[in-house]
Amino acid sequence: MPMRNGRSSSLKPSPLEPGSTTHNIPPAERATLQQTTPPNGEWYPDIAARLTDWLAELNPARPALVISQGITAGVLRGILVGGEDWHGVPVAPRAPQGTVFRIVGGVEQVIHTGTGAAVSRAA
């Protein structure tokens, strides 16, 4: 997915769990992704545009600590490391709440797997 700042993102598959090499969203999980824009909410392309603009403002020479809720985190991870297309936006698979990722150079590493639910709610 091209980024708005003129750079293209590196959409490489990366592990969600140790040993995993795919970012395909399982059919059962895919069925639970939002199907319509929530009232007064953002839709996946809106979230991706906001995140792409935000990423363009970051200093690439400095690390960033990002804390987010599930849907936005899935879109951000999709932009950075790749994901399955959902309404024109790469979305990474869900992870249990509390999961910590390290993303460097388009490669995602699970630092800690959370124990919370992996269910997203409307944005």
C-alpha atoms as one frame of an Amber mdcrd trajectory, in Angstrom:
protein
   0.000   0.000   0.000   1.576   3.318  -0.979   1.954   5.734   1.890   0.873
   9.357   1.503   4.309  10.732   2.264   5.675   9.283  -0.969   7.269   6.255
   0.641   5.818   2.869  -0.064   5.348   0.591   2.880   7.078  -2.759   2.931
   4.256  -5.285   3.055   6.115  -8.384   4.187   4.446 -11.266   5.964   5.579
 -11.468   9.553   4.936 -13.728  12.506   1.951 -13.177  14.778   3.027 -15.974
  17.084   6.448 -17.547  17.381   6.837 -19.876  14.408   3.948 -18.350  12.411
   4.803 -17.018   8.955   1.473 -15.767   7.617  -0.814 -12.824   8.115  -3.912
 -14.357   6.560  -7.028 -13.714   8.590  -8.855 -16.969   9.406 -12.390 -17.187
   7.902 -14.074 -17.274  11.334 -12.209 -14.116  12.384 -12.829 -12.447   9.016
 -16.577 -12.846   9.588 -16.296 -10.764  12.774 -14.572  -7.780  11.153 -16.746
  -4.710  10.909 -19.012  -4.918   7.889 -20.239  -1.308   7.879 -19.124   2.068
   9.141 -20.151   2.500  12.782 -22.379   5.512  13.542 -20.140   8.564  14.076
 -17.120   6.300  13.643 -14.276   5.669  11.222 -14.174   3.078   8.455 -10.987
   1.160   7.624  -9.829   3.555   4.840 -10.369   6.513   7.210  -8.298   4.829
   9.917  -5.554   3.972   7.412  -5.440   7.569   6.110  -5.191   8.970   9.648
  -2.438   6.502  10.576  -0.510   7.093   7.346  -0.542  10.846   8.004   0.580
  10.251  11.589   3.388   7.918  10.468   4.614  10.566   8.023   5.036  12.991
  10.945   7.240  10.635  12.965  11.009  11.005  12.983  12.246   7.707  11.470
  15.526   8.046  13.393  13.694   7.770  16.730  11.811   4.789  18.130   8.110
   5.196  18.916   6.063   3.496  21.595   2.498   3.124  20.355  -0.437   1.980
  22.472  -3.726   1.432  20.696  -7.038  -0.399  20.716  -7.610  -3.446  18.533
  -8.994  -2.176  15.223  -6.555   0.716  14.937  -3.672  -1.545  15.986  -4.642
  -4.099  13.330  -4.677  -1.426  10.631  -1.380   0.085  11.832   0.288  -3.328
  11.890  -1.188  -4.050   8.454   0.307  -0.846   7.059   3.703  -1.540   8.609
   4.109  -5.287   8.044   1.324  -6.339   5.702  -2.019  -7.916   6.129  -5.077
  -9.189   4.351  -6.970  -6.650   2.264 -10.181  -5.481   3.921 -11.970  -2.731
   1.992  -8.704  -1.617   0.406  -6.734  -1.566   3.654  -4.193  -4.174   4.825
  -5.348  -5.489   8.210  -3.162  -7.719  10.384  -4.785 -10.566  12.319  -6.106
  -9.796  15.764  -4.014 -10.479  18.797  -5.088 -10.984  22.403  -5.441  -7.764
  24.369  -2.148  -6.932  26.017   0.030  -8.341  23.217   3.204  -6.327  22.659
   4.848  -6.181  19.234   8.177  -4.836  18.096   8.170  -3.693  14.474  11.436
  -2.774  12.792  12.013  -2.494   9.058   8.679  -4.073   8.155   9.223  -7.119
  10.373   6.970  -7.773  13.353   8.091  -9.681  16.431   5.810 -10.700  19.311
   7.503  -9.578  22.525   4.652 -10.610  24.830   1.396 -12.431  24.090  -1.466
 -10.944  26.058  -4.092 -12.947  27.900  -7.094 -10.755  27.083  -9.766 -11.267
  24.459  -8.803 -10.941  20.793 -12.214  -9.493  19.938 -12.392  -5.992  18.486
 -15.310  -3.686  19.084 -16.610  -0.986  16.785 -14.194   1.901  16.250
